[in-house]
Amino acid sequence: MLRMATRVATGLILLIAVAVFVFPLYYLVVTSLKTKAELFAAVPTLFPHAPTLAPYFSVLVTRAMSGLLMNSVIAGLSATALALVVAFAICYPITRLPVSRGLRTFVLNWALSLRFLTPIAVVIPYFTIVRAIGLYNQLPALIFVYALFNLPLAIWMLKGFLEEIPLEIEEAALVDGATRFHAFRTVLLPLSGTGLLAAGIIVFAFDWAEFLYAFILTATPKAMTFPVGVQGLVTQFEIIWNDMAAGGVIAIVLPVTLMLFARRYVMTGLTFGVIREK
Amino acid sequence: MSLAARARTNWSARSRQERLGLRLLLPVFGTVLVIATIPFILAVIRATTADDGRFIGIDNFTKALGNTQLYESVKQTGVYAALVLPTEILLGLALALLVHRTVKSVALRAVIYVAAMIPIVIPQIAIGVVFRLVYAPDYGILNALLGDTGHNQILWLSSPPLAMLSVASVDIWQWTPFVYLIMFAGLQTVPVESIEAAQLDGATSWTQFRHIELHYLRPLLLLVIFFRIADVLRVFDHVYVLTGGGPGTTTEFLSLYLYRVAFRFSDLGQASALAVVVMAAMTAFYTLISRFLPAEKG
């Protein structure tokens, strides 16, 4: 009897937790499907009475935010590629070669310490640099800063993956007379595929979500990213709720989809490799 | 066998390989290190020179540190941290224990696992949008659910004590699942034998947690605190969307204050001084707490 009561109680608690958790997201999606007329109902409605995709059309086409979406993708992909290449160049020696323990620890700790750097403190001098060298309101400025800021994550994730590839496999190739570069290219690189992909997805998702740097370093749709555009919808004089919600949904869809693919690695990435999915 | 131990068996090979390692590592890492340090140096230079390039010493620093608004924003950040950190940790831990003890279905656990990851990967800006739809007056769904849409509806985002709570609640909504996931992962590492032995000895649920599970969770709790502090100190996006730091400056956290000085008042001299102080303080703080970190030291 008592057991039954505990079960019901825990079920109830979990149900409430799920409801509190899901409801705001549900309401976001619902709002993004409402017509303009429905927005001005005296009491906000919980279901769209005449579901429409018009807000999405309005955001992407009328407000031309598809261009910002494109900027986000370009900046994200380029920054991810750059971060992965640099991270790999740093992780290869510290995991495959006998680099001194002190140096290795220094590199890893330094990378972790970047996690503590407050972006606003960095963007203040960076803003001056970017203006001075003529990169203000240009995507390369963003690509560069995104790559630098996601480097720690990329380093720690790749380090974890590379450590799991046995040294013996590469050594076998070396013994057979292959050069180190050849062994790297034909043995290690193919084996690192999964790790690179996983780290790439997580890093890309972070680039995609970034707001502050893009907000300060860009000014026009030429280089603005999608999150900056979404923020613009929020603070406009008259708030168009359904467009704003549609913008929110669009911003959410991509990272959530990527997360579903890379779900085994999300926590590994967020905790710098401490939590490992078995 | 560790790399070092392996290499010790062959001294000549080791020194050759070690040289190769340094040759590969140092150019790349050195460049990154320099690039990452440049903003700090430039901030120091900018903070100590006037607009016309004259050296003005520490004037900007005294101005920045003499501004009471700075301490106000530090205080608000502290209040925010004091609200969100304990709540997220206790709630996340409680939920992890609850699911760990009562949900045995593998499929259900997998569903919870994926669902809990959703808020973590949502861009902060979108989180701001989501909660504007919840808390805003007139259109916000919370007041509608409370049956309040008239003139005396609750102003969740624009009345002083409430705005802080609303903004904090968003953080709690987004990051409790993160704590949950880490704690749940930690609970899976507790050896079944010790739990079974404890239960044979008649341990209650609480003693089982207090004396066995907590022992395994302690390093992870430190990890959670580490990452959450790093995030709380930089919080900007969702607050900017929800309150913009207001009403007044009641939710103006450190990042929002620096933003205002640099880009609203365009006082780049003072802002650079602030940036230097914040970067130095964060580095010191990191050095202080990183020694407690369970993360592998390399």
Chai-1 contact restraints between the chains, C-beta under 6 A:
chainA,res_idxA,chainB,res_idxB,connection_type,confidence,min_distance_angstrom,max_distance_angstrom,comment,restraint_id
A,T10,B,L98,contact,1.0,0.0,6.0,A-B,restraint_1
A,T10,B,T102,contact,1.0,0.0,6.0,A-B,restraint_2
A,P24,B,V130,contact,1.0,0.0,6.0,A-B,restraint_3
A,P24,B,V134,contact,1.0,0.0,6.0,A-B,restraint_4
A,Y27,B,L133,contact,1.0,0.0,6.0,A-B,restraint_5
A,Y27,B,I141,contact,1.0,0.0,6.0,A-B,restraint_6
A,L28,B,V130,contact,1.0,0.0,6.0,A-B,restraint_7
A,T31,B,L133,contact,1.0,0.0,6.0,A-B,restraint_8
A,V43,B,A144,contact,1.0,0.0,6.0,A-B,restraint_9
A,V43,B,T149,contact,1.0,0.0,6.0,A-B,restraint_10
A,P44,B,Y139,contact,1.0,0.0,6.0,A-B,restraint_11
A,P44,B,I141,contact,1.0,0.0,6.0,A-B,restraint_12
A,P44,B,A144,contact,1.0,0.0,6.0,A-B,restraint_13
A,A89,B,V28,contact,1.0,0.0,6.0,A-B,restraint_14
A,I90,B,V28,contact,1.0,0.0,6.0,A-B,restraint_15
A,I90,B,F29,contact,1.0,0.0,6.0,A-B,restraint_16
A,P93,B,G21,contact,1.0,0.0,6.0,A-B,restraint_17
A,P93,B,L24,contact,1.0,0.0,6.0,A-B,restraint_18
A,P93,B,L25,contact,1.0,0.0,6.0,A-B,restraint_19
A,L97,B,Q17,contact,1.0,0.0,6.0,A-B,restraint_20
A,L97,B,L20,contact,1.0,0.0,6.0,A-B,restraint_21
A,L97,B,G21,contact,1.0,0.0,6.0,A-B,restraint_22
A,P98,B,L3,contact,1.0,0.0,6.0,A-B,restraint_23
A,P98,B,A7,contact,1.0,0.0,6.0,A-B,restraint_24
A,P98,B,R14,contact,1.0,0.0,6.0,A-B,restraint_25
A,P98,B,Q17,contact,1.0,0.0,6.0,A-B,restraint_26
A,P98,B,E18,contact,1.0,0.0,6.0,A-B,restraint_27
A,V99,B,G21,contact,1.0,0.0,6.0,A-B,restraint_28
A,R104,B,G298,contact,1.0,0.0,6.0,A-B,restraint_29
A,T105,B,K297,contact,1.0,0.0,6.0,A-B,restraint_30
A,T105,B,G298,contact,1.0,0.0,6.0,A-B,restraint_31
A,V107,B,F29,contact,1.0,0.0,6.0,A-B,restraint_32
A,L108,B,G298,contact,1.0,0.0,6.0,A-B,restraint_33
A,S113,B,Y286,contact,1.0,0.0,6.0,A-B,restraint_34
A,R115,B,A230,contact,1.0,0.0,6.0,A-B,restraint_35
A,F116,B,A230,contact,1.0,0.0,6.0,A-B,restraint_36
A,F116,B,M282,contact,1.0,0.0,6.0,A-B,restraint_37
A,F116,B,Y286,contact,1.0,0.0,6.0,A-B,restraint_38
A,T118,B,L233,contact,1.0,0.0,6.0,A-B,restraint_39
A,T118,B,R234,contact,1.0,0.0,6.0,A-B,restraint_40
A,T118,B,V278,contact,1.0,0.0,6.0,A-B,restraint_41
A,T118,B,M282,contact,1.0,0.0,6.0,A-B,restraint_42
A,P119,B,R234,contact,1.0,0.0,6.0,A-B,restraint_43
A,I120,B,S255,contact,1.0,0.0,6.0,A-B,restraint_44
A,I120,B,L258,contact,1.0,0.0,6.0,A-B,restraint_45
A,I120,B,Y259,contact,1.0,0.0,6.0,A-B,restraint_46
A,A121,B,A275,contact,1.0,0.0,6.0,A-B,restraint_47
A,A121,B,V278,contact,1.0,0.0,6.0,A-B,restraint_48
A,A121,B,M279,contact,1.0,0.0,6.0,A-B,restraint_49
A,V122,B,P39,contact,1.0,0.0,6.0,A-B,restraint_50
A,I124,B,A262,contact,1.0,0.0,6.0,A-B,restraint_51
A,I124,B,A271,contact,1.0,0.0,6.0,A-B,restraint_52
A,I124,B,S272,contact,1.0,0.0,6.0,A-B,restraint_53
A,I124,B,A275,contact,1.0,0.0,6.0,A-B,restraint_54
A,P125,B,P39,contact,1.0,0.0,6.0,A-B,restraint_55
A,P125,B,L42,contact,1.0,0.0,6.0,A-B,restraint_56
A,P125,B,A43,contact,1.0,0.0,6.0,A-B,restraint_57
A,Y126,B,P39,contact,1.0,0.0,6.0,A-B,restraint_58
A,A205,B,V121,contact,1.0,0.0,6.0,A-B,restraint_59
A,A209,B,P123,contact,1.0,0.0,6.0,A-B,restraint_60
A,F211,B,I125,contact,1.0,0.0,6.0,A-B,restraint_61
A,F211,B,D237,contact,1.0,0.0,6.0,A-B,restraint_62
A,L212,B,F236,contact,1.0,0.0,6.0,A-B,restraint_63
A,P227,B,P123,contact,1.0,0.0,6.0,A-B,restraint_64
A,P227,B,I125,contact,1.0,0.0,6.0,A-B,restraint_65
A,V230,B,I125,contact,1.0,0.0,6.0,A-B,restraint_66
A,Q231,B,I125,contact,1.0,0.0,6.0,A-B,restraint_67
A,V234,B,V241,contact,1.0,0.0,6.0,A-B,restraint_68
A,W241,B,Y139,contact,1.0,0.0,6.0,A-B,restraint_69
A,M244,B,V129,contact,1.0,0.0,6.0,A-B,restraint_70
A,G248,B,A126,contact,1.0,0.0,6.0,A-B,restraint_71
A,G248,B,V129,contact,1.0,0.0,6.0,A-B,restraint_72
A,A251,B,P123,contact,1.0,0.0,6.0,A-B,restraint_73
A,A251,B,A126,contact,1.0,0.0,6.0,A-B,restraint_74
A,I252,B,I122,contact,1.0,0.0,6.0,A-B,restraint_75
A,I252,B,A126,contact,1.0,0.0,6.0,A-B,restraint_76
A,P255,B,V121,contact,1.0,0.0,6.0,A-B,restraint_77
A,V256,B,I118,contact,1.0,0.0,6.0,A-B,restraint_78
A,M259,B,M117,contact,1.0,0.0,6.0,A-B,restraint_79
A,M259,B,V121,contact,1.0,0.0,6.0,A-B,restraint_80
A,R263,B,V114,contact,1.0,0.0,6.0,A-B,restraint_81
A,V266,B,M117,contact,1.0,0.0,6.0,A-B,restraint_82
A,M267,B,L181,contact,1.0,0.0,6.0,A-B,restraint_83
A,V274,B,L223,contact,1.0,0.0,6.0,A-B,restraint_84
A,V274,B,A295,contact,1.0,0.0,6.0,A-B,restraint_85
A,I275,B,I182,contact,1.0,0.0,6.0,A-B,restraint_86
A,I275,B,A185,contact,1.0,0.0,6.0,A-B,restraint_87
